[in-house]
Amino acid sequence: MAKVSRIIGMSTCVLVLALTIGFAVFATALRGELQADATPDASTADGIVVLTGGDERITTGLELMADGRGRRLLISGVNRANRNPQELSRRIGEALPACCIDLGYQAMNTIGNADEARHWAMRWGFRSIMVVTSDFHMARSLVEFSRAMPDIKLIAHPVPSRFGRQPWWSSRALAQTLAREYMKLLASSARLGASRVISACNNFIYIEQQPVGHPPPRVSQRTG
């Protein structure tokens, strides 16, 4: 019994240590110290997707469209819980022609954003998407988008926030916010891993079910 308790205790310590190191790397990367996915100024994509949650995100998306960085813009997650649709429509109309901008009303979270963006990309036949969201939210967004649309190229365009500019240890509120985001990132990564395993298993089963060694049926040709 004591041996089992020691094993459980050691496993718990290893898990806590791994989570702590992972969080430190995640939080540090937001300040640019380990950032390796910065978007080049000239990056373009078929479509641009803005995830609602801050005025800076929408402003950035509109600016990217005005600069010709995408053919069409989707603002995902427009609903009464986080934004006034009428006010947003007015703001967009003042900035850009309405012909190339779509508003998505279904998404209530990041998973919904990814699913909404997938349907939108399929509708327009897009093969690449530029994702616009806050810097601290970008990692999880890319994971969810990768799960929803594995065949579409994703380009990150993070919007700077106070979470990325300040050291994570500078305040308790900041550390708690980033810790919650880190745990959500782990959950998203687990969903992505599970979806890929399931997809691989389904592909294996499909291949195993195909007949092997049987020539295709011969079609007789009649001569008249």
N, C-alpha and C positions, 0 to 999 in steps of 0.2 A: 504493500500500500504506500509506503514511504517513497519507494522508487517511482511509482506512478505519479505521486505528487511532485517529485523533483522534475520529472519529465514535463509535466504540465506547466510547472513554474518556469522552467527554462524556455519552453516553447512560447509562453506568454511574453517573456522578456525579449526574445528574438523578434516576435511580432511587433511589440511596442517599439523596439529599436528601429526596425525596418520602416514602420509608419512614420516615425519621427524624422528619420533621414530623408525619406521620400517627401515629406511635407517641407522640410528645410530646402531641398532642391527645388521643389515646385515654387515656393514663395520667393526664393532668391532669383529664380529665372524671370519672374515678373519684373524685376528691376533691371533686366537686361544683362546681368552678369553671366548668365548661361544661355541667353537667347540666341537661337540658331536659325529661326524661321522668319526673320524679318522680311517683309515684302519689298522687293525692289520697286523704285518709283515708277518704272515703266510697265509693271505687271498689268496684264489685261486678262479678261475672262469672258466667256459667253454671257454669263449672267452675274449679277451682284445681289447678294442676299444680306439684308440688314436684320439683325435680331433686336427687337425693341427692348427697351430697358433703360434708355438714357438719351437725352437730346443730342449728345455728341455723336452717338452712333448714327442717327438719322441724318444729321448734318454731314457727316463723313460720307455716307452713302450717296447723298445728293451731289456732293462735290465730285465723287468718283465718276458718277454718271455724266456730269457736266464736262469732265475731262476726257470723256470717251473711253473710259476703262472697262466698260461693259455695254452689251447691246440692250439689256433690259434689267430693271431693278425690281426686286421683291422686298417689301417691308413685311416681315413675318411676325405674327403675334399681336396684330392690331385688334384689341378688344376693349370693352368698357372697363376691364379690371386694371388696365395700365395706361390707357391713352384715349383721348377724345377723337373718334374717327373724323368728325367734321372739321375739327381744328387741324388735324394732320392733313386732310385732303386740301384744305385751304393753303397750308404751308407748302405742300408739294406743288400745287398749281402756280404759286408765285415763283417757284424755283426752276421748274422744268415742265415741258409739255407732258400731258397726262398719257400720251400714246404709249410710252415705254415704261410705265410704272404700274406695278400691281400691288394691292394691299391684301395681305392674308389675315383672315379673321379667326381661323380655327385653332391655332397653336396657343397653348396655355403654359408651356414650359419648353425647355430645350429639346426634349424628345419630340414634342409636337412641332417645333421649328424645323427639325430635320425632316420629318415626314411631310410637312407642308412644302418645304423646299424641293423634296424629291418629286412630288406630283407636279410642281411648277416646272422643274427642269425637264421632266419627261414630256410635258405638254409642249414646250418650245424646242425640244430636241437639243438641249444644251449638253455639252461634254465637259465643260469646266465652269466652276463657280467660285467667286470671290466672297468669302465669309467676312462680314463686318460685325464685330461685337467688341465688348470691352476686353482689355488685355488679360485680366484675371479670369475671364469667362471663355477665352479662346480655346484653351486646351480641351476642355470638356465639349465645347461645341464641335470641334473638329472630330472628336471621337464619335459623337452621335451622328454627325453627317457622314462619316466613313461607314458607320453601320447601316445607315439608311440608303446610301448610294455609293456602294463600293467601286463602281465603274466610272465615277465622275471625278475629274481632277479638282482638288480643293486648294484654293489659294487663301492664305490667312492675311487679313488686314486688321490687326488689333488697334483698338482705339485707346489711347493712354487714359489711365484713371488714377485716382489717388492711391489705389491699392498697389499699383505698379510703381509709383514714384516714391512711396515711403517705405522704410524698412518694416518688415512684418512684425518685428518685436517692439516697434515704437509705441504701440498702444494695444490694450487688451481687446478693444472692439475690432481693430484691424486683424489681429491674430485670429480671433474667433471667426470672422467673416471668411478669411482665407482657409481656415481649417475646415469649415463647412464646405467650401468649394472643392477642397482637396478630397474630402470624403465622397462628394458627388462624382468627382472625376474617377475615383476608384470604382464606383458602382457602374459608371458609364463604360469604363474599360472592361469590366467583367461582362457587361452585356455584349460589347463588341466581340470579345473572345468567344462567348457562348454562341453568338450568331454565326461566327466563322466555323466553329466546330460543327454546328448543326448543318451548315451549308456543305461542308466537306463530307459529312456522313451521308447526306442526301445524294450528293454526286456519286459517292462510292456505291450506294445501293442502286442507283440508276444504271451505272456501268455494269454492275454484277447481274442485273436483270436482263441485259441485252443478250440475245442469242449469239453464241460464238461458233464459228465454223460452218455456218449455214450460208450457202450462196444466195444471192438475191433471187427472187422468183423470175423465171424466164417468161417473157411475153412472146407468144406465138404471133407470127406475122402471116396474114393471109394475102395471097396474090390473086387478083381478080382478072 
